[in-house]
């Protein structure tokens, strides 16, 4: 890091620290609004876990996502005052210095730690989709939440998109897309519960063609499911035509059982909104890539790429990961 970059980083941190009291109050407003709305309506609170970092990346200039910004303006589960106060010090510090905190600027050299996971995994999924885009006819987003990739495809793309999500969260998203004025003509919405319904049967009934190459995107979902639901989903993907691919992320057993204060708090919030962590995990015994490859092979898939969140060493295991696999 150059002297100029060090000065920029130092000023950035100083502005953030000065704004810390505002950030704390804003965070409470933000979380209380989110939890309250979720408890009243049944709409997933965890959908903001991926959505918020993408909004921040857009504001900081590291990932453009206009549909995300338009949606954020109309979401009733977001305190707009809380959002402005929560992000104000960071965005002001960025405008003054040009500095972007590491958590929002992956890729960078090295392995991203768990605290950078939400933004880093977004980059992984974007890159995986970009690699396969020219070779597939369909895009299926499983557990779509507030994902906006269907609305960011290149102009003129003929790819048909399917979004699968719970029957109580998907109607909320559709209403918000309409309110934000976002065109959904290319998207077929399919309500399904992964642990109780056959989502594959439902998308076929909705027009999905298993004989056409497809990219299945499954972000931030497996950690809320049990092993049977995850394996069943991957086996359904494996039953599609060769040339299809799936990208997903996962936690390790160590991460699911983490007893640090921040993770105990996170699990308590999820439990409060009726979205407890699941039981699915992948063995993180080094080398993790071999464990992921063996798991995918048991589901009929071939590992294409695997990345860790957190260092994989003889003394410390990676806490989570990202993988793409092909049929």
Helices and strands as residue ranges (DSSP letters): H 3-18, H 20-41, H 47-59, H 66-74, H 80-97, G 102-104, G 114-116, H 117-132, G 133-135, E 138-142, G 149-151, E 160-165, H 170-180, E 187-191, H 199-205, E 214-218, G 222-224, H 227-238, E 245-251, H 253-256, H 261-272, H 288-298, E 302-309, E 320-326
